[in-house]
Amino acid sequence: MPSVLSKISDPRAISAAIAAGVVVHYYSKGQGKRSASSGIKISSLSQKAKQPRASVDLKFLQQILKILRCVLPGFFIPEVGYMFLVAAALLGRTYCDLWMIRNNTATEAAIVGRDAGKFKTLLLELLMAMPMISLITNLLKFGLGELKLRFRIRLTRALYEKYMSGVTYYKMTNLDNRIQNPDQVLTQDVDKLCDSLVELYSNLSKPLLDIVLYSTWLAGSIGAQGPLYMLLYLLLSGIVLTRLRIPVGKMTAKEQQMEGELRYVSSRITTNGEEIAFYQGGVRERLTVLQTLARLGAHLQNFVHFRFSVGIVDSIIAKYFATLVGFFVLCQPFLDLSHPRFLNASQNEIMLDYYRNGRMLIRLAEAVGRVVLAGRELARLSGYTARITELLSVLADLERGVYQRTMVKPEQQESATTEAARPSVPLVPGSGVIVEQDRLIRFEKVPLVTPNGDVLVKELSFEVQAGMNVLVCGPNGCGKSSLFRILGELWPLFGGKLIKPHKSKLFYVPQRPYMTLGTLRDQVIYPDSLQDQQRKHITDDALREYMEQVQLSYLLDRENGWDAVQDWMDVLSGGEKQRMAMARLFYHQPQYAILDECTSAVSVDVEGFIYSHCRKKEIALFTVSHRKSLWKHHEYVLKFDGRGSYEFKKIDPSEEEFGS
């Protein structure tokens, strides 16, 4: 056995082991790069999006203060109370550690001195202190858990209030492309940020408190120069390790972005499962997911290698070298034979003093090491902070109507836009004027422009008064949907003047209506709540009448009443969902309704009743359709030719140019 130990401790064996470790490390790193680069090539969202800047600097402090204002909006809130609870528990934990050092040292001295009476007394004291020590320890865990939970709830609410304000959620994914995966930021990034924030609060406050208390105790025992050397070492090692950890923040932010990309690719399979199955595209989609996973795995592997390299330096500086400095500081008064403290002390007293001071110095060194290593958590926190701050910045811009999107190049726009649609002046988002007026829709020289800068119609001018039904037709991509997105204020106005009622008095009925999570009643009154229905003094009997008008009253019996909860997107057929959307239209009774091929799965008699009932309720209709059966329900037609021109005129029943 001694021969084995001597071989292991041989410097040449140690050098060979280190060299082998380095070779294995770089070999696995090369293998990871090769595996990540193999496979099919797909477009990477993370390559297109600008990486958020993440590092521990003055900008990071500004960002974290901005987030702290969200999670701590005031002083007299529960979160502040839990922070004081954690601080008190940390203080109590430190005093428990001090008491344990003294008790353990005295217990060991009683054992060595063969003092049975004192030994029993000290054990009894330890037994009586156990419940209090356990209570303080678990009180600390409870406070940290509550603090993290409340931080997450408050920050998530603050973000969702901005994200769900108006149609910001739509604008973020359709008008602005700075945030590729907002659901990833709103859920996982927020959770990890709050976890990191609370851990940092605990990992910094406890060691800092330990440093103050142990330094005070040791200064009176071995002199002030001992703790001073340790604190000086803390400063120098912190500077060195902070410089080494600079890439951690950026790598953490990139990790979260690539996690979001993998989640997005996976969710597309769930959303479009039927289409993929019809195309037999399972193999192709699997390759796409595996390629995305490979990129994420390659990045995480690089991150692991980086943490491995930096971890070696971390351990040396923050742990082992800190212990070395501690021994150097501790030995000074004991090796000084003329030190007045030990001139008349016995060997046992010197040993007892050494044990007590040694353990306190070890705790001080550990506290210094934890503060130094807290920089690693700080670097990771900077990555999450950069992601959340970027989301807050984009939400603020969208609220002001400021969008940033990758626009088409001028030469591409020139080639893609026809002469009839080419604008004479540069188009600026939000440069148009919107005037709210009831029972009138008027477009005055309004260009139809996509958020990407494609001009569909140079100038659009027409007027629809109350009681007028307009049939909208034209080829795909001509501007029909763009017209309604501008009318619903989903897209910015690039010029001209638009007179229209408030957007709450417009109602859009798509070909595939949306069914919300909730009861059968919620499907009819959406987006109203039960309280909104009661404020409008609309009874369930009135809702039943709407259901009877669209021949859906049987659902009340089939689903056992209004309070039935189902996955209505799957339970209802295509025709039932379209008729449910019409019942929803009758409930809201807007001034204008946009019907986008929304009766394609409805019988002719129900379709005729819907149009006649809308006329009876004075709901003016925009209908997107090419079916001849709908001509008789409209007075005007808005026809786009797909080349930048349009025609708005009264329908002449004798003509046969409309529909098919």
N, C-alpha and C positions, 0 to 999 in steps of 0.2 A: 504493500500500500504506500509506504513512503516513497518508493522508487517511482510509482505512478504519479504521485503528487509532484515529485521533483521534475518529472518530464513535462507535466502540465504547466508548471511554473517557469519552465525554460523560456527565456526571451525569444529564442528562435521559433519555438512552437507557437508562442503567442503571435509573433509576426506572420507566421504561415497561416494561422487561423484568420487573422485580419485580412490578409491578401485573398484568401479563399472567399471570405464574406463579400469583399468588394467585387470580385469576379462574378459571383452568383448574383449580386445586386444589379450590376450593369447588364449581365446576360438576360436576366428576367425583364429588365427595362427594354432591351432591344426586341425581345420576343413580343412584349406588349404592343410596341409600336407596329411591328409587322402584322400582328393579328388585327389591329385596329384599322390598318390600311387596306386589308383584303376585303373582298366582297363587292357588292353592287354600289354604285354611286347614286346618292340621292341628295336633294337640296337640304341644306342644314340651316335651320332657323337661327341657330346661335352664331353661324358665320355671317349672316346678313345683319343681325342686330348689333348695334354698338355696345361693346362691353361696358358696364358701369364701372367707374373708377372706385377702387377699394383699397385703402391703406390707412394706417393709423397716423393721422396728421391733423392739422387744424381744421380741414374740411370735414374729417370724420367727427371731430368734436361738435361742429356745427350741425351735422346730420343727426347725431345721437341726441343732441339737445332738442332738435325738432321732434324726434320720436318721443322723447321723454315728456314733452308738452302734451302729447296725445294720451299717454298712459297715466300721466300725473297732472291732470288739468287744474287741480287745486290742492290746498293743504288739508282741508277737513274732509277727506275721503277715506274709504276703508283701506286703500292701497298704502297710504302713508302710515296708517295704524299698523298694518302688517309689517311695514319696513321697520318701525320702531320695535315691534315684537321680535323680529329677526335680530335686530341690533342688541336688544336686551338678552335674548337667548345666546347670542355670540359672546356677550360680555360674561354671562353666567357660565358658559362653557369654558371660557378662558380661566376664570377663577376656579372652576372645578379641576382644570388641568393643573393649576398651581397647587391646589390642595392635594391632588393625587400625587404630585411629585414629592411634596413634603411627607405625606403619609407613607408612600412606598419607601422613601429613603429612611425614614424612622423605623419602619417595619424591618427592613434589611439590617439596619444597625442593631435592632433588638435581637434578631436572629443570630448575628455574628457575636453579639455580647452575651448571648444565652440568658436574656432577661425575659422569662416566660410571662410574668405579669404584664410588662409593658407590651409584649407581643399580642396578648389577648385583648388588651385595651385598644390597641390600634386596629386589630381585626374587627372589633365591635364597632368602632367608629366608622370603618369602611362599610360594614354591613348596614349601618344606619344611614349612611350617605348615599347608598346605591339608588333608592327610589328617587331622590332629588336629582341625582346625576342623570338617570334614565329619563326623568320627566323633562329636564332641560334639553337633552339630546333630541328627543322626539318632538318637543315643542319647536325646536329649530327646523326640523324636517317639515312639520306642519306649516309653519310660517312661510317657508320657501315654496312649498307646493301651492298654497293659497295665493301667494304673490305672483307666481308664474301664471296660474289660471286667470287671475283677475287682470293681469297685464294683457294676456292674450285676448280675453273677452273685450276689454276696453279698446285695444288697438284694432281688433277685427271690426268692431262696431263703427269706430271712427272711419276706417277705410271703406266699409260697405256703405256708410251714409254718403260718402262722396262718390263711390263707384255706382250706386244705384240712384243717384240724384238725376232726375230727368231721364235722358237717354245716354248718359255718359258711358254706360256699359257697352252700348252699341257703337258709339263714336270711337272707343278705345280699340275695338277690334276691326272696325270698318273704315274709319277715317284717319286713324293714327296707327303707325306700326312700330312704335318704340318699345311697347310691352308685348312680347309675343305670347306669353302664357300668364295672363292675369290671375287665373285660378290657382296656379302654382304659388304665386307671390302671396295671394290672399289667404292661403291655407298653410302650406308647409313652411314657407319662408317666415311667416308671422310666428308660427309655433316655435321654430328653431331660434328666431331672434329673441323671443321672450324667454326661452329656456337659457340661452346664452347670456342674456342680460341679468337674469336672476342668479345664475351660477357665478357670473363675474362679481356681482354685489356680495355674494357670500364668500367667494374666494379671495376677494380683496379686503373686505372689512375685517374678517377674522384674523388673517395674518398681520394686517396693519395694527390691530389692537394688540395682538401678541407681541409684536415688535416693541410697542410702547411700554407694555407692562414688564416684559422680560428685560428690556434695556434698562428700565428704572431699577429693577431688582439687582441686576448684575453690576450696574454702575456703583451701587453701594457696597458690592461684594468684592469685585476685582478691579474697580476703577472705571472711569468714564471712557478711557481710551478703547476698551474692549468692544462695547456696543458701537462706538464710533467707527471702528475698523469694519465691523460687519455692515453698517449702513453705507459706508463708502463703497464697500464691495457690491452692495445692492445696486447702487447708482451705476457703477461701471459695467457690471454684468447686464443690467437692464438695457443700457445703451447698445451693447454688443448684440444681444439677442434680438432687440427690436429691429436692428438693421438686417439681421438674418431672416426675420420672419416677414419681411415686406411682401413677398409673393403670396403669402397665405390668404390675405383678404381677397385678392383678385382670383385666386384659384377656387376659393369658397363660392364667390359670386358666380363664376363660370360653372361650378358643379351644380348649383341650384338651377341655373338656366338650362343646362343639359338634362337635368332631372325633369324639368318642365317639358322639354322637347319629347322625351321618352313617354311621358304621361299623355301628351297631345297625340302622338302617333298611335298609342294604344287605344285612346278614347275614340279615334276615328274608326277603328274596326267595330267598336260597339255601336257607334252612331250609324254607320253605313254597312252593317252586317248583311242585310238582305241583298243590296246591290253587289257586294263582294262575292256573296254566295252564288248569285246568278252568273257572274262572270267567271266563277271558279278561280277566284283570285287569292285563295288562301296561301298558296306557296309564295306568290309575289309579296303579299302583305307580311308574311313571316320574315322574308328576307329584309324588308324595310325595317321591321321592328328590331331584328337582330343586328342590322347595320347601325341603327341608332344606339342600341345597347352597347355595341362594340366601341363606338366613339365615347360614350359615357364611361365604359370600363377602362378604356385607355387613359382618359383624363384622371379617373380615380386611382388608377395604378401609378400614374406619374405623381399624383398627390401623396400616395402612400410612400413612394420612393423619396419624395422631398421631405416628408415628415420623418422618415427613417434617418436621412442624413442630418437634418436639423436636430432630431431627437438625441443623437449622439452628443452633439455639442451642448444641447439643453441639459442632459444628464450630468455631463462633466462640470459645466459652469454652475448650474442651479442646485445640484445635489452634492456631488463628491468634492468639488473644489470649495464649496461653501462649508462642508464639514472640515476640510483641511484648514481653512481660515479660522474656523471655530476652535479647533485644537490649538492653533498657534496663539490665539487670543487667550484661551483658558489657561495655558501653561505658564504664562508670564509671571503671575504672582507666586505660583507654587515653585517655579525654578529659581526664583529670586530668594536666596537663602537669608538675605537681610530684610525681607519684607516684614513690617511690624505686626501684621495680622497673625503670622504663624510663629513668632519668636517663642512664645510660651505655650503653644498648642501641642497637645499630644498627637500621637500618630492616628488614633481613632478619630479625633476631632478634625484633623487635616483630611483624612479619608472621607468623613461625612460631608465636610464642606466641599470637597472635590466632586463627590457624587451629585450633591444638590446643584452646585453651579454648573457641572457638566451637563446634567439633564436639562437645565434651563437654557444653557447655551445651545444644546442640540435643538430644543424647541425653537429658539431664536433663529438658528440656521435654517430649520425647516420652514419657518414663517417667511424668512428672506427668500428661500427657494420658491415658495408658493407665489410670492409676489412677482418674482422674476418669471415664473412659468405662466402667471396670469396674463402676461403679454401675448402668449399663444392664443388664449381664449379671446383676448382683445382683437387680435388679428382676424380670427374667424368672425367675431362680431362685426367687424368693419365690412366683411363681405355681405352679411345679411342686411346690415344698415344701408349699404349702397343700393341694394335691390328695393328695399321698402321706400327709401328716399326717392328713388327714381319713379316709383309708382305714385308717390304723393305729388311729385313735380308734374308728372303727366296729367294726373287728375286735376291739379290746379290750372294747368294750361287748357285742358278741355272745358273746364268751367268758364274760362274767359273766351272760349271760342278759338283758341290757338291750336293748330294741328301741325304735326310734322310727319310727313309721309314721303316715301321714295317716289318722286314724280317721274313721268316719262321725260326723256330728253327732248329738247326742242325739235331736233331733226326727226325724231320718231313721231312726235306729235304732228309735225307737218305732214308726214307721209300717211299717218293714220286718220287724219281729219280731212274731210272733203272740203272743196272750195266753198260750198254753201254753208258749211258749219264752222269754217275757220274764223276766229274772232278778229276784229279789227284793232282791239286794244288788249293789253295783257289782262288776264283774269286773276282776280284776287279773292280768295275765300272770305266770305262774310262782308263783301263790299256792297251787296244788295240791300234793299230796304223792305222790311215786312211790316205791314199795317194791318191791325186786327179790326175786322168789321163783320158783324153778323149777317148771315144769309147772302153773302156775296164772295165769289172767288174770281179774282182778276189777275192775270199775268200781263205785265207791261214790260216788254223787251227783256224777259228773263232768259238767260242762256241755260241750256241743259248741259251740265258739265259733271263728269264723274269725279270723285275725290282724287283719282290718279291723273286728272288733267285732260282726259279725253272729252272733246267737245262734240256732243251729239246733235244739238240744235243751237245755232248761233243766237237767235232771238225768238222767244216764244211769247205771243200776245193773243189772248182770248179772254172771254168773260162768261161765267156761269152763274146765273141768278137762281134764287130759290125756286124750286119746282121744276127745274130743267134737268133732264136725265141725258147724260153724255156717254156715247159708246166710244171707247178708245181702242184702236187697232193699229196694227203695223207689224213688221217682221221682228224677229228676235234681235235684241241689242239696239233697237231704234230709239229708246228713251221712255218707254211706257212706265217701267218701274222707277226710273230716275225722276220722272214727273211727280210720282206719288211720294217718293222719299223727300223731295224738296217741299212738297205740299205738307207733309207731316213733320217738317223741320228736322228730319234725320240728317240731311245733307246741308251744308252751308250754301247760301245764296251767293253766286259769283257775279251778280250784277242785276240791274233792273229793279222793278218794284213788284211786290206780291201783296195783294189785298186778300185777306182770308179771315174766317172766324178763328177763334182760339183753338189750339190743337185738341183740346178736350171735346170740342164740338164736331170733330172729324172722327170717323170710325173706319178702320181698315179690316176687310174680311178676305184673308188669303185663300188660295186653293186648298192648302193643307192647314186647317185651323189648329191653333195651339190649345192644348188642354192642360190646365194647371193641376198641381197637386192639391187634393182636397176633396170636398164633398160634391155631390151632384149639383147642389145649389150653387157652389162656387163656379161651376162650368158655365152657368147661365149669366151670373152677375159679374164675372171677371172683367176688369181687374178690381171691382168693388169688393169690399168685405161685407159680412153680415150686418155690421154696424152701419155701413154706408147704405145698404138696402133699407134698413129701418129708418135712417134719417130721411131717405127719399119717400118714405111712407108707401113703399111698394110691398104688397103682401105676397105670401106664398101662393095664394089663389091666382094672383096676377101672373106669377111665374108659370103656374100650371097652364094658364090660358096661352102664354107664349109657346109653351111646349106643344099644346094642342094645335096651334096654328101651323107649326112645322111638322106635325104628325110624329111627335116624340113623347107623347104623354104616357105611352106604355112603359117607358123607362122607369117611371115612378113606381110601378108595380113590380117590374122585373128586378130593380135594385133596392127595393124596400124603403122607398121614401127619399126625401131631400138630403138626409144626413148620411147617406151611403158613401163610403170612401172606397175608391177603386183606382187602379192605374188606367185612367180614362183614355190615354193614348192607345192602349192595347185593347181595352174592352169595347170601345165604340168602333164601328166600321167607318169607312171613308165617307159614305153618304150620311151616316148619323153625325159625324163630326161637322160636316158642312151645314147640316140643318141646325145643329147646336149653335154654330156660329151665327146663324140667322136669328135664332131665338135670343142670342146675346145682343144682336143688333136691335131687335124690338125692345129689349129691356132698356138699353141706353138712349134710344131715340135721338141720334145726333142730327145736326142740320145737314151734313153731307156724309155719304158713305162711299167707300171705294171697294168695289166687288171685283176681285182679281181671279177670274175663272172659278168662282167659289160655288157654282151650281152645276159643275160638270158631272157630279155623281148624284144629282137630285132629279126626281121624276119631273115631267113637264108640268103636271098640275100643281105640284108644290112650288115649282119655280114661278109659274104664273101668279100664284097667290102671294108669293114673297114680293114680287115687283108691284103688284096692285096694292098690297098693304103698305109698302113703303111710300107709294104715292099718296095713299090715304092719310098717312102720318106726316106728310110733308117732308119726307127725307129725300133730298136730291141725290142722285146716284151717278158715280163714275163706274162704268162697267168695262173691264178688259175682257173682250171675247170676240170671236169671229163667227159665232153661230147665228144663222139667219133667224132662228126662233126668238131671238132677243131684240130684233129690229123694232118691233111694235111697241116695246116698252121705253124707247128712247126717242128724243126729238133732235138731237145733234150728234155729230160724229167728229172725233178728233183723230185724224189719220196721219201716221208718220210713214215716210217712204224708206227710212233707213239710210238715206244719203244726206241727211242734214236739213231736209225740207219737211213741212207738215201742211195739213189743210184742216181748217175748222169750219164746218158748214152744217146747215140744217139737213136732216135726212129726208130724202124724197122717196116715198114708198115705191114709186114707179121704177126707180133705178135698181140695178142688180149688181152693183159693183161692191156692195158690202157683204162680207161673210162668204160662207161656202156651205 
